[in-house]
Amino acid sequence: MSEQHYQFATRVAALQPNTLREQAKESQIADDYIKLTYGYPSNEAFPVAKLAKISERIYRDHAFEFMQYGESEGIPKLRAQIKARLSQYQGLDVITNDVLITSGSTQGMDLVFKIFVNEGDIVLTEEHTFVGAVNAVKSYGGQVQGLPFDLERQSINPDVLLETLAADTAHQIKLLYLIPTFQNPIGTSMSSADRQRIYAICRDHDVMVYEDDPYGDLLYTETPEQPKIKAFDTTGHVIYAGSFSKILAPGSRLGFLLAPERVFQKLVLVKQVADSFANLYWQYLASQLIEDDEFNAHIAYLKQLYKVKLDAMVTALQRDGGGNLTFVVPDGGYFVSVKLNDDIDAAVFYDELDKRHVGVIPGNVMSAAGQGYERYFRLNFTLPTPETIAQGVARIAAAAAAAKKPQGISV
């Protein structure tokens, strides 16, 4: 029999699995493999005992509600609680905007790109950004255009954004996708002034801003919290995305979008096609956790837990880097971004890492173009223990030293 020839849609025909990610999954089967790769929370972070007690109440009081079909928008109580938190702690407008509960934050970006991106449209991102967003844009036939990331200002340069939009005479640019708070993978946060100016530029050019904020609650320093871009939005040009994955449990598959009313209505329509509604059991769990006034205490605990791990990673990098590694110390989030010095052969470095059974996320995986960040890699500090972090960084430092080119040989 001849092999079946599948006529895939144009929008997915070009999508391919990332080779480095597939290799990483295979190699990490080894028992001694140190995983500093994916953005997993620590098992210590899950409030298991609290959720077990809440679960008993939910089964007693709401069993038939969460076992039945539910509203596409999400259960009203949880939506109201999220609005109250966004209004109280972030100063966001929850009157002219509404909250949609999504099946994880990944579904949120998929729905937004679905309603805005036509074949050939352009979505602007930071050059170094979340690969899931890049693939989501491409899945609808859109093009991703990365804007240079200015490490000194810890964001894209608003002047470059202005020039890019001014040059778009064909009006192909539909959205700007940003992770302004504890950016993934860099870990930095955009200044308030840049946030306000970026909003104003996009507003003036009628371009939507997708503000992705999965880590925003996890600030580990005394640095003042920056306002959300959505806090400046008075014209309905910003969609704000949050998630429970990083602060409650990824298995909850709960995220949310705060969107202008007309955008919200379209999002509800496409969600009804996608999955009808998000997991009702976890919606009731999250709602009850918030109602019991346990949520803020839980986030405070996460900050303490992850601050210890971040400090362990920073200490290890400073101690073992040996002049071969430079890195950004984040104020919050899940990741540390590291750069190899120019005299280190990047290809040899990754071979040496594989020999030493250490997993990292190579920079090209987390880039809009899939290239240009060969010397960068991302480390996760939330999942491993401080002891494992120290061991992993020591192996990374040894791999970097082994990949160093002899003096006088250009790279």
PABA-521784 format. One record per residue (C-alpha): residue in one letter; x, y negated, z negated. Coordinates in nm, 3 decimals. Example, Ala and Ser with C-alpha at 12.3 -4.5 7.8 and 13.67 -1.06 7.14 Angstrom:
<bases>
<"A",<1.230,0.450,-0.780>>;
<"S",<1.367,0.106,-0.714>>;
</bases>
This chain:
<bases>
<"M",<0.000,0.000,0.000>>;
<"S",<0.118,-0.347,0.080>>;
<"E",<0.150,-0.597,-0.200>>;
<"Q",<-0.152,-0.822,-0.253>>;
<"H",<-0.100,-1.175,-0.120>>;
<"Y",<-0.263,-1.412,-0.368>>;
<"Q",<-0.368,-1.749,-0.232>>;
<"F",<-0.310,-1.958,-0.542>>;
<"A",<-0.434,-2.316,-0.557>>;
<"T",<-0.179,-2.575,-0.451>>;
<"R",<-0.175,-2.731,-0.798>>;
<"V",<-0.042,-2.412,-0.961>>;
<"A",<0.155,-2.249,-0.679>>;
<"A",<0.473,-2.442,-0.766>>;
<"L",<0.455,-2.384,-1.142>>;
<"Q",<0.733,-2.154,-1.264>>;
<"P",<0.836,-2.027,-1.608>>;
<"N",<1.145,-2.198,-1.745>>;
<"T",<1.441,-1.963,-1.713>>;
<"L",<1.615,-2.085,-2.027>>;
<"R",<1.303,-2.045,-2.239>>;
<"E",<1.247,-1.693,-2.108>>;
<"Q",<1.608,-1.601,-2.181>>;
<"A",<1.578,-1.746,-2.529>>;
<"K",<1.269,-1.535,-2.603>>;
<"E",<1.446,-1.218,-2.493>>;
<"S",<1.775,-1.283,-2.674>>;
<"Q",<1.610,-1.373,-3.006>>;
<"I",<1.501,-1.014,-3.056>>;
<"A",<1.839,-0.953,-3.221>>;
<"D",<1.811,-0.923,-3.599>>;
<"D",<2.092,-1.168,-3.668>>;
<"Y",<1.965,-1.431,-3.425>>;
<"I",<1.938,-1.777,-3.581>>;
<"K",<1.639,-1.961,-3.438>>;
<"L",<1.672,-2.339,-3.433>>;
<"T",<1.450,-2.358,-3.131>>;
<"Y",<1.075,-2.401,-3.129>>;
<"G",<0.871,-2.643,-3.339>>;
<"Y",<0.728,-2.396,-3.587>>;
<"P",<0.631,-2.504,-3.938>>;
<"S",<0.777,-2.318,-4.233>>;
<"N",<0.573,-2.032,-4.376>>;
<"E",<0.611,-2.215,-4.707>>;
<"A",<0.412,-2.499,-4.554>>;
<"F",<0.087,-2.307,-4.526>>;
<"P",<-0.153,-2.376,-4.818>>;
<"V",<-0.259,-2.011,-4.827>>;
<"A",<-0.401,-2.003,-5.181>>;
<"K",<-0.604,-2.321,-5.129>>;
<"L",<-0.739,-2.204,-4.795>>;
<"A",<-0.830,-1.862,-4.939>>;
<"K",<-1.048,-2.027,-5.204>>;
<"I",<-1.202,-2.259,-4.950>>;
<"S",<-1.268,-1.966,-4.719>>;
<"E",<-1.481,-1.797,-4.985>>;
<"R",<-1.694,-2.110,-5.011>>;
<"I",<-1.725,-2.139,-4.634>>;
<"Y",<-1.841,-1.780,-4.599>>;
<"R",<-2.090,-1.839,-4.878>>;
<"D",<-2.225,-2.175,-4.759>>;
<"H",<-2.159,-2.197,-4.384>>;
<"A",<-2.121,-1.844,-4.246>>;
<"F",<-2.402,-1.870,-3.994>>;
<"E",<-2.290,-2.216,-3.882>>;
<"F",<-1.935,-2.115,-3.795>>;
<"M",<-2.038,-1.782,-3.644>>;
<"Q",<-2.285,-1.947,-3.407>>;
<"Y",<-2.229,-2.171,-3.107>>;
<"G",<-2.120,-2.521,-3.198>>;
<"E",<-2.109,-2.874,-3.064>>;
<"S",<-1.847,-2.949,-2.800>>;
<"E",<-1.759,-3.271,-2.980>>;
<"G",<-1.673,-3.085,-3.302>>;
<"I",<-1.862,-3.056,-3.629>>;
<"P",<-1.992,-3.402,-3.727>>;
<"K",<-1.847,-3.391,-4.078>>;
<"L",<-1.488,-3.329,-3.967>>;
<"R",<-1.513,-3.593,-3.696>>;
<"A",<-1.637,-3.845,-3.953>>;
<"Q",<-1.354,-3.752,-4.191>>;
<"I",<-1.091,-3.795,-3.919>>;
<"K",<-1.239,-4.132,-3.827>>;
<"A",<-1.229,-4.240,-4.190>>;
<"R",<-0.863,-4.140,-4.221>>;
<"L",<-0.765,-4.309,-3.895>>;
<"S",<-0.943,-4.625,-4.001>>;
<"Q",<-0.814,-4.627,-4.360>>;
<"Y",<-0.451,-4.527,-4.306>>;
<"Q",<-0.384,-4.640,-3.949>>;
<"G",<-0.621,-4.931,-3.899>>;
<"L",<-0.763,-4.778,-3.581>>;
<"D",<-1.094,-4.882,-3.427>>;
<"V",<-1.340,-4.598,-3.484>>;
<"I",<-1.645,-4.804,-3.388>>;
<"T",<-1.590,-4.848,-3.014>>;
<"N",<-1.390,-4.522,-2.999>>;
<"D",<-1.502,-4.169,-3.082>>;
<"V",<-1.330,-3.848,-3.195>>;
<"L",<-1.333,-3.525,-2.997>>;
<"I",<-1.209,-3.207,-3.168>>;
<"T",<-0.990,-3.009,-2.929>>;
<"S",<-0.845,-2.659,-2.924>>;
<"G",<-0.502,-2.783,-3.024>>;
<"S",<-0.332,-3.099,-2.906>>;
<"T",<-0.227,-2.919,-2.588>>;
<"Q",<-0.589,-2.901,-2.478>>;
<"G",<-0.623,-3.271,-2.549>>;
<"M",<-0.359,-3.368,-2.295>>;
<"D",<-0.495,-3.116,-2.046>>;
<"L",<-0.843,-3.269,-2.068>>;
<"V",<-0.712,-3.624,-2.036>>;
<"F",<-0.499,-3.544,-1.732>>;
<"K",<-0.793,-3.356,-1.583>>;
<"I",<-1.020,-3.661,-1.591>>;
<"F",<-0.759,-3.914,-1.476>>;
<"V",<-0.502,-3.746,-1.251>>;
<"N",<-0.572,-3.682,-0.883>>;
<"E",<-0.336,-3.504,-0.646>>;
<"G",<-0.035,-3.730,-0.590>>;
<"D",<-0.104,-3.963,-0.884>>;
<"I",<0.187,-4.056,-1.109>>;
<"V",<0.213,-4.023,-1.487>>;
<"L",<0.499,-4.211,-1.649>>;
<"T",<0.679,-4.050,-1.941>>;
<"E",<1.001,-4.095,-2.130>>;
<"E",<1.284,-3.924,-1.939>>;
<"H",<1.346,-3.700,-2.238>>;
<"T",<1.003,-3.570,-2.336>>;
<"F",<0.772,-3.280,-2.423>>;
<"V",<0.779,-3.018,-2.148>>;
<"G",<0.413,-2.924,-2.213>>;
<"A",<0.300,-3.267,-2.099>>;
<"V",<0.512,-3.246,-1.784>>;
<"N",<0.360,-2.910,-1.690>>;
<"A",<0.009,-3.031,-1.770>>;
<"V",<0.045,-3.322,-1.527>>;
<"K",<0.185,-3.098,-1.255>>;
<"S",<-0.099,-2.849,-1.299>>;
<"Y",<-0.338,-3.113,-1.161>>;
<"G",<-0.115,-3.203,-0.868>>;
<"G",<0.024,-3.512,-1.040>>;
<"Q",<0.380,-3.637,-1.031>>;
<"V",<0.587,-3.710,-1.341>>;
<"Q",<0.819,-4.010,-1.337>>;
<"G",<1.056,-4.047,-1.630>>;
<"L",<1.156,-4.385,-1.770>>;
<"P",<1.505,-4.416,-1.921>>;
<"F",<1.515,-4.367,-2.296>>;
<"D",<1.702,-4.653,-2.465>>;
<"L",<1.860,-4.505,-2.778>>;
<"E",<1.955,-4.847,-2.912>>;
<"R",<1.593,-4.959,-2.923>>;
<"Q",<1.473,-4.601,-2.987>>;
<"S",<1.218,-4.613,-2.706>>;
<"I",<1.171,-4.690,-2.341>>;
<"N",<1.253,-5.048,-2.247>>;
<"P",<0.932,-5.249,-2.194>>;
<"D",<1.110,-5.454,-1.925>>;
<"V",<1.174,-5.136,-1.724>>;
<"L",<0.808,-5.038,-1.768>>;
<"L",<0.700,-5.379,-1.642>>;
<"E",<0.926,-5.355,-1.337>>;
<"T",<0.801,-5.003,-1.261>>;
<"L",<0.434,-5.101,-1.277>>;
<"A",<0.491,-5.421,-1.079>>;
<"A",<0.656,-5.217,-0.803>>;
<"D",<0.360,-4.976,-0.786>>;
<"T",<0.176,-5.165,-0.513>>;
<"A",<-0.011,-4.848,-0.412>>;
<"H",<-0.148,-4.815,-0.766>>;
<"Q",<-0.049,-4.449,-0.794>>;
<"I",<0.046,-4.477,-1.161>>;
<"K",<-0.252,-4.368,-1.371>>;
<"L",<-0.112,-4.309,-1.719>>;
<"L",<0.181,-4.363,-1.950>>;
<"Y",<0.242,-4.062,-2.177>>;
<"L",<0.439,-4.148,-2.491>>;
<"I",<0.541,-3.990,-2.821>>;
<"P",<0.626,-4.317,-2.999>>;
<"T",<0.649,-4.177,-3.354>>;
<"F",<0.926,-3.921,-3.425>>;
<"Q",<0.968,-3.866,-3.054>>;
<"N",<1.010,-3.511,-2.927>>;
<"P",<1.294,-3.423,-2.876>>;
<"I",<1.490,-3.733,-2.987>>;
<"G",<1.320,-3.788,-3.325>>;
<"T",<1.323,-4.168,-3.313>>;
<"S",<1.033,-4.411,-3.358>>;
<"M",<0.947,-4.709,-3.142>>;
<"S",<0.944,-5.054,-3.302>>;
<"S",<0.618,-5.236,-3.367>>;
<"A",<0.715,-5.511,-3.123>>;
<"D",<0.781,-5.263,-2.842>>;
<"R",<0.454,-5.082,-2.911>>;
<"Q",<0.258,-5.405,-2.890>>;
<"R",<0.433,-5.516,-2.571>>;
<"I",<0.395,-5.177,-2.402>>;
<"Y",<0.023,-5.185,-2.475>>;
<"A",<-0.005,-5.537,-2.331>>;
<"I",<0.185,-5.441,-2.014>>;
<"C",<-0.033,-5.135,-1.953>>;
<"R",<-0.348,-5.332,-2.028>>;
<"D",<-0.251,-5.601,-1.777>>;
<"H",<-0.181,-5.337,-1.509>>;
<"D",<-0.491,-5.132,-1.597>>;
<"V",<-0.289,-4.821,-1.682>>;
<"M",<-0.403,-4.586,-1.959>>;
<"V",<-0.168,-4.501,-2.246>>;
<"Y",<-0.174,-4.150,-2.392>>;
<"E",<-0.029,-4.182,-2.743>>;
<"D",<0.071,-3.833,-2.858>>;
<"D",<0.120,-3.823,-3.235>>;
<"P",<0.152,-3.468,-3.370>>;
<"Y",<0.420,-3.558,-3.628>>;
<"G",<0.301,-3.900,-3.743>>;
<"D",<0.222,-3.796,-4.103>>;
<"L",<0.572,-3.658,-4.162>>;
<"L",<0.785,-3.959,-4.258>>;
<"Y",<1.078,-3.855,-4.480>>;
<"T",<1.243,-4.190,-4.556>>;
<"E",<1.145,-4.518,-4.717>>;
<"T",<1.133,-4.681,-4.374>>;
<"P",<0.803,-4.868,-4.329>>;
<"E",<0.555,-4.676,-4.115>>;
<"Q",<0.510,-4.827,-3.769>>;
<"P",<0.158,-4.911,-3.647>>;
<"K",<0.010,-4.686,-3.383>>;
<"I",<-0.010,-4.822,-3.030>>;
<"K",<-0.383,-4.756,-3.058>>;
<"A",<-0.398,-5.010,-3.341>>;
<"F",<-0.335,-5.286,-3.084>>;
<"D",<-0.596,-5.159,-2.839>>;
<"T",<-0.889,-5.396,-2.796>>;
<"T",<-0.967,-5.313,-2.433>>;
<"G",<-0.999,-4.933,-2.426>>;
<"H",<-0.661,-4.863,-2.262>>;
<"V",<-0.520,-4.622,-2.525>>;
<"I",<-0.612,-4.263,-2.604>>;
<"Y",<-0.473,-4.146,-2.937>>;
<"A",<-0.401,-3.774,-2.990>>;
<"G",<-0.350,-3.605,-3.326>>;
<"S",<-0.305,-3.247,-3.439>>;
<"F",<-0.345,-3.016,-3.738>>;
<"S",<-0.083,-2.775,-3.602>>;
<"K",<0.218,-2.940,-3.766>>;
<"I",<0.049,-3.029,-4.096>>;
<"L",<-0.195,-2.741,-4.156>>;
<"A",<-0.140,-2.438,-3.930>>;
<"P",<-0.074,-2.387,-3.558>>;
<"G",<-0.313,-2.092,-3.569>>;
<"S",<-0.597,-2.329,-3.649>>;
<"R",<-0.579,-2.457,-3.290>>;
<"L",<-0.722,-2.788,-3.406>>;
<"G",<-0.634,-3.116,-3.247>>;
<"F",<-0.829,-3.431,-3.179>>;
<"L",<-0.854,-3.727,-2.946>>;
<"L",<-0.966,-4.079,-3.037>>;
<"A",<-1.084,-4.227,-2.710>>;
<"P",<-1.292,-4.520,-2.584>>;
<"E",<-1.660,-4.428,-2.562>>;
<"R",<-1.680,-4.394,-2.183>>;
<"V",<-1.362,-4.186,-2.176>>;
<"F",<-1.493,-3.978,-2.467>>;
<"Q",<-1.809,-3.894,-2.272>>;
<"K",<-1.606,-3.763,-1.976>>;
<"L",<-1.381,-3.564,-2.209>>;
<"V",<-1.684,-3.392,-2.364>>;
<"L",<-1.805,-3.288,-2.019>>;
<"V",<-1.477,-3.127,-1.918>>;
<"K",<-1.437,-2.962,-2.259>>;
<"Q",<-1.774,-2.794,-2.212>>;
<"V",<-1.628,-2.632,-1.901>>;
<"A",<-1.298,-2.544,-2.072>>;
<"D",<-1.407,-2.369,-2.393>>;
<"S",<-1.745,-2.507,-2.508>>;
<"F",<-1.612,-2.591,-2.856>>;
<"A",<-1.305,-2.558,-3.079>>;
<"N",<-1.276,-2.291,-3.351>>;
<"L",<-1.561,-2.360,-3.593>>;
<"Y",<-1.421,-2.159,-3.884>>;
<"W",<-1.104,-2.369,-3.892>>;
<"Q",<-1.304,-2.688,-3.849>>;
<"Y",<-1.494,-2.605,-4.168>>;
<"L",<-1.169,-2.511,-4.345>>;
<"A",<-1.000,-2.840,-4.253>>;
<"S",<-1.309,-3.040,-4.341>>;
<"Q",<-1.337,-2.882,-4.686>>;
<"L",<-0.965,-2.933,-4.754>>;
<"I",<-1.010,-3.303,-4.682>>;
<"E",<-1.330,-3.323,-4.888>>;
<"D",<-1.159,-3.159,-5.187>>;
<"D",<-0.901,-3.441,-5.177>>;
<"E",<-0.627,-3.182,-5.123>>;
<"F",<-0.509,-3.308,-4.787>>;
<"N",<-0.292,-3.599,-4.901>>;
<"A",<-0.130,-3.384,-5.169>>;
<"H",<-0.055,-3.120,-4.907>>;
<"I",<0.111,-3.373,-4.675>>;
<"A",<0.318,-3.506,-4.968>>;
<"Y",<0.436,-3.150,-5.033>>;
<"L",<0.533,-3.106,-4.666>>;
<"K",<0.741,-3.423,-4.679>>;
<"Q",<0.936,-3.293,-4.979>>;
<"L",<0.983,-2.949,-4.823>>;
<"Y",<1.104,-3.075,-4.486>>;
<"K",<1.320,-3.357,-4.624>>;
<"V",<1.539,-3.094,-4.794>>;
<"K",<1.575,-2.906,-4.465>>;
<"L",<1.648,-3.220,-4.264>>;
<"D",<1.916,-3.321,-4.515>>;
<"A",<2.068,-2.972,-4.486>>;
<"M",<2.090,-3.004,-4.108>>;
<"V",<2.236,-3.355,-4.116>>;
<"T",<2.494,-3.251,-4.377>>;
<"A",<2.594,-2.945,-4.173>>;
<"L",<2.628,-3.142,-3.850>>;
<"Q",<2.836,-3.409,-4.020>>;
<"R",<3.057,-3.147,-4.185>>;
<"D",<3.105,-2.905,-3.894>>;
<"G",<3.064,-3.121,-3.584>>;
<"G",<3.438,-3.166,-3.562>>;
<"G",<3.412,-3.468,-3.336>>;
<"N",<3.250,-3.255,-3.065>>;
<"L",<2.887,-3.338,-3.146>>;
<"T",<2.692,-3.659,-3.189>>;
<"F",<2.334,-3.668,-3.309>>;
<"V",<2.042,-3.888,-3.402>>;
<"V",<1.918,-3.879,-3.763>>;
<"P",<1.537,-3.898,-3.743>>;
<"D",<1.310,-4.062,-3.999>>;
<"G",<1.055,-3.784,-3.966>>;
<"G",<0.912,-3.510,-3.750>>;
<"Y",<1.051,-3.165,-3.673>>;
<"F",<1.367,-3.211,-3.466>>;
<"V",<1.724,-3.336,-3.443>>;
<"S",<1.868,-3.419,-3.101>>;
<"V",<2.238,-3.340,-3.048>>;
<"K",<2.475,-3.439,-2.767>>;
<"L",<2.792,-3.257,-2.662>>;
<"N",<3.098,-3.475,-2.610>>;
<"D",<3.207,-3.527,-2.250>>;
<"D",<3.510,-3.299,-2.280>>;
<"I",<3.294,-2.993,-2.351>>;
<"D",<3.182,-2.766,-2.068>>;
<"A",<2.805,-2.742,-2.117>>;
<"A",<2.765,-2.414,-1.927>>;
<"V",<3.041,-2.249,-2.131>>;
<"F",<2.886,-2.389,-2.450>>;
<"Y",<2.554,-2.214,-2.386>>;
<"D",<2.735,-1.889,-2.305>>;
<"E",<2.923,-1.920,-2.634>>;
<"L",<2.597,-1.990,-2.819>>;
<"D",<2.445,-1.675,-2.674>>;
<"K",<2.745,-1.470,-2.791>>;
<"R",<2.699,-1.612,-3.141>>;
<"H",<2.322,-1.545,-3.141>>;
<"V",<2.202,-1.899,-3.196>>;
<"G",<1.891,-2.039,-3.027>>;
<"V",<1.851,-2.407,-2.938>>;
<"I",<1.637,-2.588,-2.681>>;
<"P",<1.861,-2.717,-2.399>>;
<"G",<1.805,-3.080,-2.304>>;
<"N",<1.700,-3.011,-1.947>>;
<"V",<1.404,-2.810,-2.077>>;
<"M",<1.281,-3.124,-2.253>>;
<"S",<1.316,-3.366,-1.963>>;
<"A",<1.078,-3.509,-1.707>>;
<"A",<1.299,-3.414,-1.412>>;
<"G",<1.437,-3.089,-1.551>>;
<"Q",<1.791,-3.217,-1.507>>;
<"G",<2.032,-3.483,-1.628>>;
<"Y",<2.037,-3.373,-1.994>>;
<"E",<2.284,-3.084,-1.971>>;
<"R",<2.483,-3.218,-2.267>>;
<"Y",<2.183,-3.251,-2.497>>;
<"F",<2.005,-2.990,-2.704>>;
<"R",<1.729,-2.996,-2.964>>;
<"L",<1.738,-2.834,-3.307>>;
<"N",<1.438,-2.749,-3.523>>;
<"F",<1.486,-2.776,-3.900>>;
<"T",<1.135,-2.705,-4.033>>;
<"L",<1.124,-2.326,-3.987>>;
<"P",<1.469,-2.202,-4.102>>;
<"T",<1.592,-2.211,-4.462>>;
<"P",<1.870,-2.456,-4.560>>;
<"E",<2.109,-2.159,-4.577>>;
<"T",<2.015,-2.046,-4.226>>;
<"I",<2.050,-2.402,-4.099>>;
<"A",<2.405,-2.420,-4.236>>;
<"Q",<2.495,-2.087,-4.073>>;
<"G",<2.341,-2.189,-3.742>>;
<"V",<2.516,-2.525,-3.726>>;
<"A",<2.849,-2.359,-3.809>>;
<"R",<2.799,-2.124,-3.512>>;
<"I",<2.701,-2.417,-3.289>>;
<"A",<3.016,-2.605,-3.392>>;
<"A",<3.227,-2.297,-3.316>>;
<"A",<3.063,-2.263,-2.974>>;
<"A",<3.133,-2.629,-2.898>>;
<"A",<3.497,-2.591,-2.999>>;
<"A",<3.532,-2.281,-2.781>>;
<"A",<3.381,-2.467,-2.484>>;
<"K",<3.616,-2.764,-2.511>>;
<"K",<3.814,-2.826,-2.194>>;
<"P",<4.191,-2.838,-2.218>>;
<"Q",<4.323,-3.192,-2.253>>;
<"G",<4.374,-3.363,-1.921>>;
<"I",<4.108,-3.164,-1.735>>;
<"S",<3.813,-3.376,-1.628>>;
<"V",<3.458,-3.253,-1.671>>;
</bases>
